[in-house]
Amino acid sequence: MNRMTKPAQPERPGAAMHATDVTEWAQFMTDDEYYPFLVKRNIRPAIWRWRDLEPRLTAVAKDKLRRADRRFITLVNADTGEAGGVLPSLFLGIQIINPGEHILPHRHNSYALYHIISGVGFSIVGEHKFEWSRGDTFACSPWASHEHVNTGAGPAIQYVVQDMPARAMERNLMWEEPIGRMFHMVEGNLPHSE
């Protein structure tokens, strides 16, 4: 660099942007307007039958695993609207893992509660290895790395409960699947979408 040349000055943050004066989606509401806005219709009771679920699990078990993908059928109550849960803040999925399969380490900021419906295997959650079989239940805290292995001769079926819809409704649902590949639901890039 020539001693006479001044180094280039960085552009001021926001210098090329126009100031935002009004956002049409920002609203003011009185309490008489706000409380009715908050009220949502009640969630109707619902039932999901194993006889209807089992053929779908059998079909999805034939899908190829991609990265840290899992094969599950999600139970959704349409009354939850955009939350897409079995209840407004709860995800419920039935996951099937084929014999000998290893679901790669991954993590998400939703908690996960696993109940084993059938099969045998183990899961590594953080620094803990949990061996499981039919009837066992284990918990995975938010953002804990976890992976699952089916060590049995038949499919392993897990009942999975998460607070994923609550995280999604707060616009803060994140995944790292597999470890090293980040996804944030607000950005619209979802796991397994490539």
C-alpha positions in Angstrom: 0.0 0.0 0.0 1.3 3.5 -0.9 1.9 5.6 2.1 -0.1 8.4 0.6 -3.2 6.2 0.0 -5.7 6.1 2.9 -7.2 2.7 3.6 -10.8 2.3 2.4 -13.3 3.2 5.0 -15.9 0.5 5.7 -19.4 1.5 4.8 -21.6 2.5 7.8 -24.0 -0.3 8.8 -27.4 0.4 7.2 -26.0 3.2 4.9 -27.5 1.5 1.8 -30.9 0.8 3.5 -34.0 2.9 3.6 -35.5 3.6 7.0 -38.7 1.7 7.7 -41.4 4.0 8.9 -44.5 1.8 9.0 -45.2 -1.9 8.9 -48.7 -2.7 7.9 -48.8 -5.9 10.0 -48.1 -4.0 13.2 -51.3 -3.4 15.1 -52.7 -1.6 18.1 -55.5 -3.4 20.0 -57.6 -2.4 23.0 -58.2 -5.1 25.6 -61.7 -5.5 24.2 -60.1 -6.3 20.8 -57.1 -8.3 22.1 -58.8 -10.8 24.4 -61.2 -12.1 21.7 -58.3 -12.3 19.3 -56.5 -14.6 21.8 -59.5 -16.9 22.2 -59.1 -20.0 20.0 -61.7 -22.7 19.5 -61.3 -25.8 21.6 -59.5 -28.9 20.4 -61.9 -31.7 19.8 -61.0 -35.1 21.3 -59.5 -37.4 18.6 -58.4 -41.0 18.3 -55.8 -42.6 16.0 -56.3 -46.4 15.5 -53.3 -48.8 15.3 -55.1 -50.7 12.5 -54.9 -47.5 10.4 -51.4 -46.6 11.5 -49.7 -50.0 11.0 -50.0 -50.2 7.2 -48.5 -46.7 6.9 -45.6 -47.6 9.2 -45.0 -50.8 7.1 -44.9 -48.6 4.0 -42.6 -45.9 5.4 -40.2 -48.6 6.8 -39.2 -49.3 3.1 -38.1 -45.7 2.6 -34.3 -45.1 2.3 -32.7 -43.3 5.2 -31.1 -40.0 4.3 -28.5 -38.4 6.7 -30.0 -38.4 10.2 -33.5 -39.0 8.8 -36.0 -41.0 10.8 -39.1 -42.8 9.6 -42.1 -41.8 11.5 -45.8 -41.2 11.1 -46.9 -37.9 12.7 -50.3 -37.8 14.4 -52.0 -34.5 13.7 -55.2 -33.1 15.0 -56.5 -30.7 12.4 -58.0 -28.5 15.1 -54.4 -27.4 16.0 -54.2 -25.4 12.8 -50.8 -24.2 11.8 -49.3 -25.7 14.9 -49.6 -29.1 13.3 -49.6 -31.0 16.6 -51.6 -33.8 18.3 -52.4 -30.9 20.7 -51.4 -27.3 20.1 -48.0 -27.6 21.7 -47.2 -31.3 21.3 -45.9 -33.4 18.5 -46.6 -37.2 18.7 -44.8 -39.4 16.2 -44.6 -43.2 15.8 -41.0 -44.0 14.7 -39.9 -47.3 13.1 -36.3 -48.4 13.0 -35.5 -51.4 10.9 -33.2 -54.2 12.2 -29.6 -53.2 12.3 -30.2 -49.6 11.5 -28.4 -46.7 13.1 -30.1 -43.3 13.2 -27.1 -40.9 13.1 -26.4 -38.4 15.8 -28.6 -35.3 15.6 -30.1 -32.8 17.9 -32.9 -30.2 18.1 -34.0 -27.6 20.6 -37.3 -29.4 21.3 -37.3 -32.0 24.1 -38.1 -35.6 23.2 -39.7 -38.4 25.2 -39.4 -41.9 23.8 -41.5 -44.9 24.8 -40.6 -48.2 23.2 -43.7 -50.0 21.8 -41.7 -52.9 20.4 -38.1 -54.0 19.6 -34.7 -53.8 21.3 -31.8 -51.6 20.9 -30.1 -48.6 22.4 -29.9 -44.9 22.2 -27.0 -42.6 23.0 -28.2 -39.3 24.6 -25.3 -37.0 25.3 -22.9 -39.0 27.5 -25.5 -41.7 28.4 -26.2 -45.0 26.6 -29.7 -46.3 27.2 -30.4 -49.9 26.3 -34.1 -50.3 25.7 -36.8 -52.8 25.0 -40.6 -53.0 24.9 -42.2 -50.8 27.7 -39.1 -48.7 28.4 -39.2 -44.9 28.4 -36.4 -42.4 28.2 -36.1 -38.6 27.9 -33.8 -36.5 25.7 -33.3 -32.9 26.8 -33.3 -30.0 24.3 -30.2 -29.7 22.2 -28.7 -33.0 23.5 -27.1 -35.0 20.7 -28.8 -38.4 20.4 -28.8 -41.4 18.1 -30.7 -44.7 18.0 -29.7 -48.3 17.1 -32.0 -51.2 16.5 -30.0 -54.3 17.7 -33.0 -56.7 17.3 -34.2 -59.1 14.6 -37.4 -57.2 14.1 -38.5 -53.5 13.7 -38.2 -51.2 16.7 -41.2 -48.9 17.2 -40.9 -45.8 19.3 -43.6 -43.5 20.5 -42.1 -40.0 20.4 -43.5 -36.9 22.2 -41.9 -33.5 21.6 -42.7 -29.9 22.1 -41.8 -29.2 18.4 -45.1 -27.4 17.6 -44.6 -25.0 20.6 -41.0 -24.2 19.3 -42.4 -23.8 15.8 -45.1 -21.4 16.9 -42.5 -19.3 18.7 -40.5 -19.3 15.5 -37.4 -20.8 17.2 -37.4 -24.4 16.2 -33.9 -25.6 15.2 -32.3 -28.9 14.2 -28.8 -30.0 13.6 -29.3 -33.2 11.5 -26.8 -34.8 11.2 -24.4 -33.0 13.6 -22.8 -30.2 11.5 -25.9 -29.4 9.3 -28.0 -26.6 10.9 -31.6 -25.9 10.0 -33.9 -23.2 11.3 -37.6 -23.5 10.5 -38.1 -19.7 10.0 -35.6 -19.7 7.2 -37.6 -22.3 5.4 -34.8 -24.8 5.1 -35.9 -28.0 6.7 -34.1 -31.2 7.5 -34.2 -33.8 4.7 -35.4 -31.2 2.1 -32.5 -31.6 -0.4 
